[in-house]
Amino acid sequence: MYSIKGVFQNYDWGKVGKESLVAELSNNEKIEEEKPYAELWMGTHVSGPSKVDDGSNQYLHERLKEKTEEGGEIMKKEFEGVEGLPFLFKILSIRKALSIQAHPDKKLAEELHSKRPDWYKDDNHKPELAMALTQMEALCGFRPISQIQFFLQRVHELRNVVGDHISSAFLNLKEGQEEVEKKTALKQLFGSIMRRDPQYVEEQISSLIQRLKNRAEDDKEKKVYDLAIRLNDQFPNDVGILSIFLLNYIVLQPGQAIFLAANEPHAYLSGDCAECMACSDNVVRAGLTPKNKDVETLCSMLTYHAGPIEILEGEQINSFTRIYRPPIKEFLLHHIQLDKGTADLQVCNTPSILLTYKGDGSLSSEGHNDLKCHKGGVIFVAPGLQTKLKTEEGISILRCSCNC
């Protein structure tokens, strides 16, 4: 086991200065008060590879290539041909909305990377899990059909953008209809919004926002309408604003999590979270962003499954560790909170990365020098290593390993 250095990303949507948890994790680096600190990356992805913190300036993926035993036998078996780690571990501090987006499955990722390597930097899929560290808002997956019908009836500007024919067909959907019919109708509805003439969309959203600002304050959909106004302040008259009427709006409390499979629409809106994902940076966008948009790909790739999103509470495996286990093998998130004393951490049979985000302590293992665990400290642990955590006044750690 040894310390590594993560990579900080200063995207415009990040929280600014000391308001950002990501900035707080930057150790001794001077925090610039006007600078956004959006993400901390830990792993071996080419767009933000970690380095071994021993003065050698060696990249972690180079180290793992030299010392194959630090990857372990399970890595060789389960992730044959993968260079570096199969997961990417992040912390996000979100000030304003990320784009309306989805991540491709493996087959589509390979196609996109081959056709547009300037947009799609790798050929891997990117399922992900996000666990809230502070209260976190997000749009995730399509709402139940009945909820979308409700907003289509109530928000005439949305209906105008969709058009009468597609709106009427969608409003006529019945609960007992075949799933394929519902998905086809939802695909037509979403596509009609995303492909509509931008000038007309801007006119309708401008009218919508003005109307919402003058509405009665006791409206039962106040949270959704207030969100529309807030998003308009961030991205004036952007087509992505209409997505709030189609996608589930959720508020996660600290410790709650969501899993996002490939080809599912989502957008993080605010808050701080830990995020584990397959080692990829592929994002297909279509709204709420100044970055490249790929509307046709997004509209064609989505599953169009409609229904409430599952909120994950994790599984308590001992008195100080809760794990979040997704239905894929690339990653598993451990949330470790030890109040005081010494504890044996779970032995992982794959490589893992530990980040201390609160408190301090030390990590020890036979045959290795003890390592300090301080806020922002990142440690790589080889597979099969028995480790002991010690703290005097409490410590909180996030750990990402493989789920196999």
Salt bridges, closest charged atoms under 4 A:
ASP12 OD2 - LYS96 NZ 2.76
GLU24 OE1 - LYS375 NZ 2.53
GLU32 OE2 - LYS35 NZ 3.90
GLU39 OE1 - LYS90 NZ 3.45
ASP53 OD1 - LYS5 NZ 3.89
GLU70 OE2 - ARG63 NH2 2.79
GLU73 OE2 - LYS76 NZ 3.39
GLU78 OE1 - LYS329 NZ 3.46
GLU110 OE2 - LYS106 NZ 3.89
ASP118 OD2 - ARG116 NH2 2.99
ASP122 OD2 - HIS45 NE2 2.88
ASP123 OD1 - LYS106 NZ 3.89
GLU128 OE1 - HIS103 NE2 3.14
GLU128 OE1 - LYS126 NZ 3.93
GLU128 OE2 - HIS266 NE2 3.29
GLU137 OE2 - ARG230 NH2 2.80
GLU157 OE2 - HIS156 NE2 3.15
GLU157 OE1 - ARG211 NH2 2.78
GLU217 OE1 - LYS222 NZ 3.15
ASP219 OD2 - ARG154 NH2 3.50
ASP226 OD1 - ARG215 NH2 2.63
ASP226 OD2 - LYS222 NZ 2.92
ASP238 OD2 - LYS293 NZ 3.77
ASP272 OD2 - LYS15 NZ 2.77
GLU296 OE2 - ARG195 NE 2.90
GLU330 OE2 - HIS125 NE2 2.83
ASP344 OD1 - LYS388 NZ 2.58
